């Protein structure tokens, strides 16, 4: 087992990889390699590259043996992070994690535990964050101390135990430590997730089983609060209302395939982190780009070799590669649920960094990027683009009015560039900024589809991340989407400025820092931007290298962009919509009374109207 001191080192190394999805003009990179004004940012990128080279390569293949329902270990698999099992076992006096215990917050937490308000960080909606906070411990309190440290060794997190867990409600981590052998597997009952039966387990009590929900039982209106539920106390007489209780300890997969799962917006089920996928994607994409850049900064080809090694392992190696689809991304576990959901493609948003790094490599004319590598990656990306555009999952992601739609179009645009189809990229961005974007930002700068969530500050920043990358890709292609206005008269700048004036509460204000840096590069400096960035040491972060005025050729602050206006007109979507009947409601509500913005999370126009018509709660004057 790894020592606590070793885990601390791993945690520090891994946290340096935190960097939002981004895009930078390849010519800017090659022309500003030796620009001293960004030396601190370049040093940070180089440290990230070194950390990735040491901890990589990365693969979505799970070392614990769990595979997607297809049985193919190369098929990406992740679980919907905000879903919890609701299994009423037919046994006496069992309390299950989805129901509230002493704390009444749905986590079996005690009265002194805080409510579950967890920040997913860079791996939003994937469960790939860099810390477990106190609420996470409340949710995972039945783990042995050693098992939590094992989990930390896998995910580079150091976990602090709040209290000793009772033995009768404990189970070992399903993620084996790097230095130990895989735990023995108990026999499993027949279930739809047959291939999940290889999940390692040991000593799992039915009383501690986390519990999963089907789409039919997970509909929840975002922003509404549910009344605390009493702990379930099952009885022998309630056979028709409970799941037959097993006579032996069960592995987690029995819960995954037997119990319905319910949506709890913003509350991350810790077991989503036992799968490699989301973490591998983020680490591989950031590690690949960081090592490509570090090789140019330093002239050291070892970084380039590390980059190619990361790329090969994730996409091409026959043993560790990922198939080019997200058929099993963010699966909602439960009886009969064996396919991914429209939120799954969000896990793959880091692919834009891979595309960006390949573009930089090609512009640098280095010999390490061979025609064979290029052809292999072209084939992979072509297949994935086809899946995004033609799968039912991809089509639904495209239709979402919030961050899921934003990142979908970002992925389509980046892949089109990679496949030498620049006009397809422009078409995708024109479609996005002419339709989906039009309802995303209110006149005040509020983002109603994001602020309605349980972690509004985070989601505002998250959607801004996708919007800024889209604007940067457009800038690369000679388009100015920085000045494109929503039908309410707001721009990306309006949203950034508004979010700067919002009180983050117990959320992380640092999520906004890269976006303010991008705003200053795109729209020009202001005292408010300068003051905000000086407090957060922005110049020491990787994004400071990307977010320089000289990296943007068609933004408002540039000579070309100052006189260029976007020609995007609202209502140019494929559905022929020309405007909502109620001008205050987004057009999507013309066809749907409720709109699903995350798995099992629905909103109505009435819920969003206050944000469209006035300033949202929590905003303060700048």
C-alpha positions as CSV (number, residue, x, y, z in Angstrom):
1,X,0.0,0.0,0.0
2,X,1.2,3.5,-0.8
3,X,2.3,5.7,2.1
4,X,0.5,8.9,2.9
5,X,3.6,10.9,2.0
6,X,3.7,9.3,-1.4
7,X,0.1,10.0,-2.0
8,X,0.7,13.7,-1.2
9,X,3.3,13.9,-3.8
10,X,1.1,12.2,-6.4
11,X,-1.7,14.6,-5.6
12,X,0.5,17.7,-6.0
13,X,1.8,16.3,-9.3
14,X,-1.7,15.5,-10.6
15,X,-3.2,18.9,-9.7
16,X,-0.7,20.6,-12.0
17,X,-2.5,19.0,-14.9
18,X,-5.7,21.1,-14.2
19,X,-6.3,23.2,-17.3
20,X,-9.6,23.9,-19.0
21,X,-10.4,22.9,-22.5
22,X,-8.7,25.4,-24.8
23,X,-7.5,26.2,-28.3
24,X,-4.6,28.3,-29.5
25,X,-3.6,29.5,-33.0
26,X,-0.7,27.2,-34.2
27,X,1.1,30.2,-35.8
28,X,1.0,32.1,-32.6
29,X,2.7,29.2,-30.8
30,X,5.5,29.0,-33.3
31,X,6.0,32.7,-33.4
32,X,6.0,33.3,-29.6
33,X,8.1,30.3,-28.3
34,X,10.7,32.6,-26.8
35,X,8.4,35.5,-25.7
36,X,9.6,36.3,-22.2
37,X,6.3,37.8,-21.1
38,X,4.8,34.3,-20.8
39,X,7.8,32.5,-19.3
40,X,5.9,31.6,-16.1
41,X,3.0,30.1,-18.0
42,X,5.4,28.2,-20.3
43,X,7.2,26.9,-17.2
44,X,3.9,25.7,-15.8
45,X,3.1,23.9,-19.1
46,X,6.5,22.2,-19.0
47,X,5.9,21.0,-15.5
48,X,2.5,19.6,-16.7
49,X,4.3,17.8,-19.5
50,X,6.8,16.3,-17.1
51,X,4.0,15.1,-14.8
52,X,2.1,13.6,-17.7
53,X,5.2,11.8,-19.0
54,X,5.8,10.2,-15.6
55,X,2.2,9.3,-14.8
56,X,1.1,8.3,-18.3
57,X,0.4,6.9,-20.7
58,X,-3.3,6.8,-20.3
59,X,-6.0,4.4,-21.4
60,X,-9.8,4.0,-21.0
61,X,-9.3,0.3,-20.6
62,X,-10.1,-0.5,-16.9
63,X,-7.5,-2.3,-15.0
64,X,-10.2,-3.7,-12.7
65,X,-11.6,-5.7,-15.6
66,X,-14.9,-3.8,-15.9
67,X,-16.0,-3.4,-19.5
68,X,-18.9,-1.8,-21.3
69,X,-22.1,-3.9,-21.9
70,X,-20.7,-4.7,-25.4
71,X,-17.9,-6.8,-23.7
72,X,-15.3,-4.9,-25.7
73,X,-12.7,-3.5,-23.3
74,X,-11.9,-0.8,-25.9
75,X,-15.4,0.7,-25.8
76,X,-15.4,3.8,-23.5
77,X,-17.5,3.4,-20.4
78,X,-18.5,6.0,-17.8
79,X,-21.4,6.3,-15.4
80,X,-23.8,9.3,-15.0
81,X,-22.1,11.0,-12.1
82,X,-25.3,12.5,-10.5
83,X,-27.2,9.2,-10.2
84,X,-27.6,7.2,-7.0
85,X,-29.0,3.8,-6.4
86,X,-32.4,3.5,-4.8
87,X,-32.6,-0.1,-3.8
88,X,-35.1,-1.2,-1.1
89,X,-33.6,-4.6,-0.3
90,X,-36.0,-7.1,1.3
91,X,-34.1,-7.2,4.6
92,X,-34.6,-5.8,8.1
93,X,-33.4,-2.4,9.1
94,X,-31.1,-1.7,6.2
95,X,-30.2,1.9,5.4
96,X,-29.1,2.8,1.9
97,X,-27.0,5.6,0.7
98,X,-29.6,7.2,-1.5
99,X,-31.8,7.9,1.5
100,X,-31.1,10.4,4.1
101,X,-29.6,9.3,7.4
102,X,-29.0,11.4,10.5
103,X,-28.1,14.3,8.4
104,X,-31.1,14.2,6.2
105,X,-29.2,15.0,3.1
106,X,-29.4,11.7,1.2
107,X,-25.9,10.5,2.0
108,X,-26.2,8.7,5.4
109,X,-24.3,11.6,6.8
110,X,-24.4,12.5,10.4
111,X,-25.9,15.8,11.7
112,X,-22.5,17.5,11.6
113,X,-21.8,16.6,8.0
114,X,-22.1,19.4,5.3
115,X,-24.6,19.0,2.5
116,X,-23.3,17.3,-0.6
117,X,-22.1,20.1,-2.8
118,X,-19.2,18.7,-4.8
119,X,-17.1,20.3,-7.4
120,X,-16.2,18.1,-10.3
121,X,-13.6,20.5,-11.5
122,X,-12.0,20.0,-14.9
123,X,-13.8,16.7,-15.4
124,X,-17.3,18.2,-15.0
125,X,-20.1,15.7,-15.5
126,X,-17.6,12.9,-15.6
127,X,-16.7,12.5,-12.0
128,X,-13.0,13.3,-12.7
129,X,-12.1,15.9,-10.1
130,X,-9.0,16.3,-8.1
131,X,-10.3,16.2,-4.5
132,X,-12.8,14.4,-2.4
133,X,-14.4,17.0,-0.1
134,X,-16.2,16.3,3.2
135,X,-19.5,15.5,1.5
136,X,-17.7,12.9,-0.6
137,X,-16.5,11.2,2.6
138,X,-20.1,11.2,3.9
139,X,-21.2,9.4,0.8
140,X,-18.3,6.9,0.9
141,X,-18.1,6.6,4.7
142,X,-18.5,2.9,4.6
143,X,-15.1,2.4,3.0
144,X,-12.2,1.0,5.0
145,X,-9.3,3.5,5.6
146,X,-7.0,1.3,3.5
147,X,-9.5,1.1,0.7
148,X,-9.8,4.9,0.5
149,X,-6.1,5.2,0.3
150,X,-6.1,2.7,-2.5
151,X,-8.7,4.7,-4.4
152,X,-6.5,7.8,-3.9
153,X,-3.5,6.0,-5.3
154,X,-5.5,5.3,-8.4
155,X,-6.9,8.8,-8.9
156,X,-4.1,10.8,-7.3
157,X,-6.3,12.1,-4.5
158,X,-5.5,12.2,-0.8
159,X,-8.7,11.3,1.2
160,X,-9.2,12.3,4.8
161,X,-11.5,10.1,6.8
162,X,-14.1,11.8,9.0
163,X,-15.0,8.9,11.1
164,X,-14.4,5.1,11.5
165,X,-16.8,3.1,9.5
166,X,-18.6,0.2,11.1
167,X,-17.4,-3.2,9.8
168,X,-20.8,-4.4,8.9
169,X,-21.3,-1.5,6.4
170,X,-17.8,-1.6,4.8
171,X,-16.4,-2.8,1.5
172,X,-13.0,-2.6,-0.1
173,X,-12.4,-0.2,-2.9
174,X,-13.2,-1.6,-6.3
175,X,-10.0,-0.1,-7.7
176,X,-7.0,-2.2,-6.9
177,X,-3.8,-0.4,-5.7
178,X,-1.1,-0.2,-8.2
179,X,1.2,-2.4,-6.1
180,X,-1.2,-5.1,-5.1
181,X,-2.9,-8.0,-7.0
182,X,-6.5,-7.7,-8.1
183,X,-9.0,-8.9,-5.4
184,X,-10.9,-12.1,-5.8
185,X,-14.3,-11.8,-7.4
186,X,-17.4,-13.3,-5.9
187,X,-20.0,-15.1,-8.1
188,X,-22.6,-12.9,-9.7
189,X,-26.2,-13.4,-10.5
190,X,-27.2,-13.1,-14.2
191,X,-27.7,-9.4,-15.1
192,X,-27.9,-7.2,-18.2
193,X,-24.4,-5.9,-17.4
194,X,-22.9,-9.4,-17.7
195,X,-19.4,-8.1,-18.5
196,X,-19.5,-6.0,-15.3
197,X,-19.2,-9.2,-13.3
198,X,-15.5,-8.9,-13.4
199,X,-15.5,-6.0,-10.9
200,X,-13.2,-6.9,-8.0
201,X,-14.9,-6.9,-4.6
202,X,-14.3,-8.1,-1.1
203,X,-16.6,-8.3,1.9
204,X,-19.4,-6.1,0.5
205,X,-22.4,-6.0,2.7
206,X,-25.8,-5.5,1.2
207,X,-26.4,-2.7,3.6
208,X,-23.7,-0.6,2.2
209,X,-24.6,-1.1,-1.5
210,X,-24.8,2.2,-3.2
211,X,-28.0,2.2,-5.2
212,X,-28.6,3.1,-9.2
213,X,-32.2,4.8,-11.5
214,X,-33.8,4.3,-14.8
215,X,-34.9,7.3,-17.0
216,X,-38.4,6.7,-15.9
217,X,-37.7,7.4,-12.2
218,X,-35.1,10.1,-12.5
219,X,-37.1,13.1,-13.7
220,X,-36.3,16.0,-11.5
221,X,-36.9,19.7,-12.0
222,X,-33.6,21.5,-11.8
223,X,-33.4,24.0,-8.9
224,X,-36.2,22.5,-7.0
225,X,-35.5,21.0,-3.6
226,X,-36.7,17.6,-2.5
227,X,-37.9,17.0,1.0
228,X,-35.5,14.9,3.1
229,X,-36.4,11.3,3.1
230,X,-36.4,9.0,6.1
231,X,-34.0,6.1,6.1
232,X,-35.6,3.0,4.6
233,X,-36.5,0.4,7.1
234,X,-37.6,-2.6,5.1
235,X,-39.7,-5.5,6.4
236,X,-40.5,-9.0,5.3
237,X,-44.1,-8.1,4.6
238,X,-43.1,-5.5,1.9
239,X,-42.1,-8.1,-0.7
240,X,-44.0,-6.4,-3.5
241,X,-42.2,-3.1,-2.8
242,X,-38.6,-4.3,-2.5
243,X,-35.9,-6.1,-4.3
244,X,-35.3,-9.7,-3.0
245,X,-32.4,-9.6,-0.6
246,X,-29.4,-11.7,-1.4
247,X,-28.2,-14.3,1.1
248,X,-24.5,-13.6,0.5
249,X,-22.4,-10.4,0.1
250,X,-22.8,-9.0,-3.4
251,X,-20.3,-7.2,-5.7
252,X,-21.2,-3.7,-6.8
253,X,-22.4,-4.9,-10.2
254,X,-25.4,-6.5,-8.5
255,X,-26.6,-3.1,-7.5
256,X,-25.7,-1.6,-10.9
257,X,-28.0,-4.0,-12.7
258,X,-30.8,-4.6,-10.0
259,X,-31.5,-1.3,-8.4
260,X,-33.1,1.8,-10.1
261,X,-30.9,4.9,-10.0
262,X,-32.3,8.4,-9.3
263,X,-30.8,11.8,-10.3
264,X,-29.5,14.1,-7.6
265,X,-28.2,17.2,-9.4
266,X,-24.8,18.2,-8.2
267,X,-24.2,15.3,-5.9
268,X,-21.5,13.1,-7.3
269,X,-21.6,9.4,-6.7
270,X,-18.0,8.6,-5.7
271,X,-18.0,5.2,-7.4
272,X,-18.0,6.9,-10.9
273,X,-14.3,7.5,-10.2
274,X,-13.6,3.8,-10.2
275,X,-13.6,3.8,-14.0
276,X,-10.6,4.9,-16.0
277,X,-12.4,6.7,-18.9
278,X,-13.0,10.3,-17.9
279,X,-9.7,10.7,-16.1
280,X,-7.8,9.1,-18.9
281,X,-9.3,11.4,-21.6
282,X,-8.5,14.6,-19.7
283,X,-5.0,13.5,-18.7
284,X,-4.2,12.2,-22.2
285,X,-5.4,15.3,-24.0
286,X,-3.7,17.7,-21.7
287,X,-0.6,15.6,-21.5
288,X,-0.3,15.4,-25.3
289,X,-0.7,19.1,-25.8
290,X,1.6,20.0,-22.9
291,X,4.4,17.7,-24.2
292,X,4.1,19.0,-27.7
293,X,4.4,22.6,-26.4
294,X,7.3,21.7,-24.0
295,X,9.2,20.2,-26.9
296,X,9.0,23.5,-28.8
297,X,9.8,25.6,-25.8
298,X,12.9,23.6,-24.9
299,X,14.0,22.0,-28.1
300,X,14.1,18.7,-26.2
301,X,12.8,15.8,-28.4
302,X,12.1,13.7,-25.3
303,X,9.0,15.7,-24.7
304,X,7.8,14.9,-28.2
305,X,8.5,11.2,-27.7
306,X,6.4,11.4,-24.6
307,X,3.6,13.1,-26.5
308,X,3.6,10.4,-29.2
309,X,3.6,7.7,-26.6
310,X,0.5,9.3,-24.9
311,X,-1.2,9.6,-28.2
312,X,-0.4,6.0,-29.3
313,X,-1.6,4.5,-26.0
314,X,-4.9,6.3,-25.9
315,X,-5.9,6.1,-29.6
316,X,-3.9,3.5,-31.5
317,X,-2.2,0.8,-29.5
318,X,-4.0,-2.5,-30.0
319,X,-4.1,-3.3,-26.3
320,X,-5.0,0.1,-24.8
321,X,-6.8,2.1,-27.6
322,X,-10.3,3.6,-27.4
323,X,-12.9,2.8,-30.0
324,X,-14.1,6.0,-31.8
325,X,-17.6,6.1,-30.2
326,X,-19.3,7.1,-26.9
327,X,-22.0,4.4,-27.0
328,X,-21.6,3.8,-23.3
329,X,-20.7,7.3,-22.1
330,X,-22.4,8.3,-18.8
331,X,-24.6,5.2,-18.6
332,X,-27.5,5.5,-16.1
333,X,-27.2,2.2,-14.3
334,X,-30.3,0.2,-13.3
335,X,-32.4,-2.7,-14.7
336,X,-32.3,-2.7,-18.5
337,X,-30.1,0.4,-18.8
338,X,-27.1,-0.7,-20.9
339,X,-26.5,2.2,-23.3
340,X,-25.0,5.7,-22.9
341,X,-26.8,9.0,-22.8
342,X,-26.6,12.4,-24.5
343,X,-24.3,13.6,-21.7
344,X,-21.6,11.1,-22.7
345,X,-20.0,13.1,-25.5
346,X,-19.1,15.8,-22.9
347,X,-16.5,13.4,-21.5
348,X,-14.6,13.6,-24.8
349,X,-14.4,17.4,-25.0
350,X,-10.7,17.2,-24.4
351,X,-10.3,16.0,-27.9
352,X,-10.0,19.6,-29.0
353,X,-6.6,19.8,-27.3
354,X,-5.5,16.7,-29.3
355,X,-6.6,18.3,-32.5
356,X,-4.8,21.6,-31.5
357,X,-1.6,19.7,-30.7
358,X,-1.6,17.9,-34.0
359,X,-2.1,21.2,-35.9
360,X,0.9,22.6,-34.1
361,X,3.0,19.6,-34.8
362,X,2.2,19.8,-38.5
363,X,3.0,23.5,-38.7
364,X,6.3,22.9,-37.0
365,X,7.3,20.4,-39.8
366,X,8.8,18.0,-37.2
367,X,9.9,14.6,-38.4
368,X,8.3,12.8,-35.4
369,X,4.8,13.4,-36.8
370,X,4.8,10.8,-39.6
371,X,2.4,10.2,-42.4
372,X,1.5,6.9,-40.9
373,X,0.6,8.5,-37.6
374,X,-1.3,11.2,-39.4
375,X,-3.4,8.7,-41.4
376,X,-4.2,6.6,-38.4
377,X,-5.4,9.6,-36.4
378,X,-7.4,10.9,-39.4
379,X,-9.2,7.6,-39.6
380,X,-9.9,7.6,-35.9
381,X,-11.3,11.1,-35.9
382,X,-13.3,10.6,-39.1
383,X,-15.1,7.6,-37.4
384,X,-15.7,9.6,-34.3
385,X,-17.0,12.6,-36.2
386,X,-19.4,10.3,-38.1
387,X,-20.6,8.8,-34.7
388,X,-21.2,12.3,-33.3
389,X,-23.2,13.5,-36.2
390,X,-25.2,10.3,-36.9
391,X,-25.8,8.5,-33.6
392,X,-28.9,9.1,-31.6
393,X,-26.8,10.0,-28.7
394,X,-24.9,12.6,-30.7
395,X,-28.1,14.0,-32.2
396,X,-29.7,14.6,-28.8
397,X,-26.5,16.2,-27.5
398,X,-26.6,18.6,-30.5
399,X,-30.2,19.6,-29.6
400,X,-29.5,20.5,-26.0
401,X,-29.8,24.3,-25.2
402,X,-27.1,24.3,-22.5
403,X,-23.4,23.4,-22.1
404,X,-24.0,20.0,-23.7
405,X,-25.0,21.6,-26.9
406,X,-22.1,24.1,-26.7
407,X,-19.4,21.4,-26.2
408,X,-21.0,19.2,-29.0
409,X,-20.6,22.0,-31.5
410,X,-17.1,22.7,-30.2
411,X,-16.2,19.0,-30.9
412,X,-17.7,19.1,-34.4
413,X,-15.8,22.2,-35.3
414,X,-12.5,21.0,-34.0
415,X,-12.8,17.6,-35.7
416,X,-13.8,19.2,-39.0
417,X,-10.6,21.3,-38.9
418,X,-8.5,18.2,-38.1
419,X,-10.0,16.5,-41.1
420,X,-9.2,19.4,-43.4
421,X,-12.9,20.5,-43.7
422,X,-12.7,24.1,-42.6
423,X,-16.0,25.0,-44.3
424,X,-17.8,22.3,-42.3
425,X,-16.3,23.8,-39.2
426,X,-17.6,27.2,-40.1
427,X,-21.0,25.8,-40.9
428,X,-21.2,24.1,-37.5
429,X,-20.3,27.4,-35.8
430,X,-22.7,29.4,-37.8
431,X,-25.5,26.9,-36.9
432,X,-24.6,27.1,-33.2
433,X,-24.3,30.9,-32.9
434,X,-27.4,31.3,-35.0
435,X,-29.5,28.9,-32.9
436,X,-28.4,27.4,-29.6
437,X,-26.3,30.4,-28.6
438,X,-29.2,32.8,-29.1
439,X,-31.0,31.6,-26.0
440,X,-28.0,31.0,-23.8
441,X,-27.2,34.5,-22.5
442,X,-29.8,37.0,-21.2
443,X,-29.5,40.8,-21.6
444,X,-27.9,41.0,-18.1
445,X,-25.3,38.4,-19.0
446,X,-26.9,35.7,-17.0
447,X,-27.0,32.2,-18.4
448,X,-30.4,30.9,-17.4
449,X,-29.8,27.3,-18.5
450,X,-26.7,27.1,-16.3
451,X,-27.8,29.3,-13.3
452,X,-30.8,27.0,-12.7
453,X,-28.5,24.2,-11.6
454,X,-27.5,23.4,-8.1
455,X,-24.0,24.7,-8.6
456,X,-24.7,27.8,-10.7
457,X,-21.4,29.5,-10.6
458,X,-19.6,26.4,-11.8
459,X,-22.0,25.8,-14.6
460,X,-21.8,29.4,-15.8
461,X,-18.0,29.1,-16.0
462,X,-18.3,25.7,-17.7
463,X,-20.5,26.9,-20.5
464,X,-18.2,29.9,-20.9
465,X,-15.3,27.5,-21.4
466,X,-17.0,26.0,-24.4
467,X,-18.2,29.4,-25.8
468,X,-14.7,30.8,-25.6
469,X,-13.1,27.8,-27.4
470,X,-15.7,28.1,-30.1
471,X,-14.9,31.8,-30.5
472,X,-11.1,30.9,-30.7
473,X,-11.7,28.3,-33.3
474,X,-13.8,30.8,-35.3
475,X,-11.0,33.4,-34.9
476,X,-8.5,30.9,-36.3
477,X,-10.8,30.5,-39.4
478,X,-11.2,34.2,-39.8
479,X,-14.6,34.7,-38.1
480,X,-15.5,37.0,-35.3
481,X,-18.0,35.4,-33.0
482,X,-16.8,37.4,-30.0
483,X,-19.2,40.2,-31.0
484,X,-22.1,37.8,-31.9
485,X,-25.2,38.8,-29.9
486,X,-27.9,36.6,-28.5
487,X,-31.5,37.5,-29.3
488,X,-31.4,39.3,-25.9
489,X,-28.5,41.5,-27.1
490,X,-25.7,39.9,-25.0
491,X,-22.3,38.7,-26.1
492,X,-19.7,36.3,-24.6
493,X,-18.2,39.4,-22.9
494,X,-21.6,40.2,-21.3
495,X,-21.7,36.8,-19.7
496,X,-18.1,37.0,-18.5
497,X,-18.6,40.4,-17.0
498,X,-21.9,39.3,-15.3
499,X,-20.2,36.2,-13.8
500,X,-17.4,38.4,-12.4
501,X,-20.1,40.1,-10.4
502,X,-21.7,37.0,-9.0
503,X,-21.0,35.8,-5.5
504,X,-19.6,32.3,-5.9
505,X,-20.7,31.2,-2.4
506,X,-19.0,28.0,-1.5
507,X,-18.0,27.3,-5.2
508,X,-14.6,27.9,-6.7
509,X,-14.0,31.4,-8.1
510,X,-10.8,30.2,-9.7
511,X,-12.9,28.5,-12.4
512,X,-13.6,32.0,-13.8
513,X,-10.0,33.1,-14.0
514,X,-9.1,31.6,-17.5
515,X,-12.2,33.1,-19.0
516,X,-11.4,36.6,-17.7
517,X,-7.9,36.2,-19.2
518,X,-9.5,35.3,-22.5
519,X,-11.8,38.3,-22.3
520,X,-8.9,40.7,-21.7
521,X,-7.1,39.2,-24.7
522,X,-10.2,39.3,-27.0
523,X,-11.9,42.5,-25.9
524,X,-9.0,44.5,-24.6
525,X,-7.8,45.4,-21.1
526,X,-9.9,46.9,-18.4
527,X,-9.3,47.8,-14.8
528,X,-11.8,45.2,-13.6
529,X,-10.1,42.4,-15.6
530,X,-6.6,43.5,-14.4
531,X,-7.7,43.6,-10.7
532,X,-9.4,40.3,-10.9
533,X,-6.5,38.5,-12.6
534,X,-3.8,40.0,-10.3
535,X,-5.5,38.5,-7.3
536,X,-5.4,35.0,-8.8
537,X,-1.8,34.8,-10.1
538,X,-3.0,34.2,-13.6
539,X,0.4,34.8,-15.2
540,X,1.7,31.6,-13.7
541,X,-1.0,29.4,-15.3
542,X,-0.8,27.6,-18.6
543,X,-3.8,29.5,-20.1
544,X,-1.8,32.7,-19.8
545,X,0.3,31.6,-22.7
546,X,-2.8,30.9,-24.8
547,X,-4.7,34.0,-23.8
548,X,-2.6,36.7,-25.3
549,X,-3.9,39.4,-27.7
550,X,-1.4,38.3,-30.4
551,X,-3.0,34.8,-30.4
552,X,-6.3,36.3,-31.7
553,X,-6.4,37.8,-35.1
554,X,-10.1,38.7,-35.5
555,X,-11.2,39.5,-31.9
556,X,-12.5,43.0,-31.1
557,X,-9.2,44.0,-29.6
558,X,-7.3,43.1,-32.8
559,X,-7.0,45.5,-35.7
560,X,-8.9,43.2,-38.0
561,X,-11.6,42.4,-35.5
562,X,-12.3,46.0,-34.4
563,X,-14.0,46.7,-37.7
564,X,-15.5,43.2,-38.3
565,X,-19.0,42.3,-37.2
566,X,-20.4,38.8,-37.1
567,X,-23.0,38.1,-39.8
568,X,-24.8,35.4,-37.7
569,X,-28.6,35.9,-37.7
570,X,-30.8,34.2,-35.2
571,X,-33.2,31.6,-36.5
572,X,-30.9,29.9,-39.1
573,X,-31.4,26.4,-37.6
574,X,-32.3,23.3,-39.6
575,X,-35.8,23.2,-38.0
576,X,-36.9,26.4,-39.6
577,X,-37.7,28.1,-36.3
578,X,-38.0,31.9,-36.8
579,X,-38.7,33.0,-33.3
580,X,-40.6,32.0,-30.1
581,X,-44.3,32.8,-29.6
582,X,-43.4,34.3,-26.2
583,X,-40.3,36.4,-26.8
584,X,-39.1,35.8,-23.3
585,X,-38.9,32.0,-23.7
586,X,-36.3,30.2,-25.8
587,X,-37.7,28.5,-28.9
588,X,-37.1,25.0,-27.6
589,X,-40.0,25.4,-25.3
590,X,-42.4,25.8,-28.2
591,X,-42.2,22.0,-28.7
592,X,-41.4,20.9,-25.1
593,X,-43.0,21.9,-21.9
594,X,-40.0,20.7,-20.0
595,X,-36.5,20.4,-21.5
596,X,-33.9,17.9,-20.3
597,X,-30.5,19.7,-19.7
598,X,-28.8,16.7,-18.0
599,X,-29.7,13.1,-17.4
600,X,-33.0,13.2,-15.5
601,X,-32.7,17.0,-14.9
602,X,-35.5,19.0,-16.5
603,X,-36.3,22.7,-16.6
604,X,-39.4,24.7,-17.6
605,X,-39.6,28.1,-19.2
606,X,-41.3,29.5,-16.1
607,X,-38.2,28.5,-14.1
608,X,-35.9,30.4,-16.4
609,X,-38.0,33.5,-17.0
610,X,-36.7,35.4,-13.9
611,X,-33.1,35.0,-15.2
612,X,-34.1,36.2,-18.7
613,X,-36.1,39.2,-17.4
614,X,-33.8,40.4,-14.6
615,X,-30.7,39.9,-12.7
616,X,-30.3,36.6,-10.9
617,X,-30.0,36.1,-7.2
618,X,-26.4,36.3,-6.1
619,X,-25.3,39.0,-8.5
620,X,-23.6,42.1,-7.3
621,X,-22.8,45.3,-9.0
622,X,-19.2,45.5,-10.4
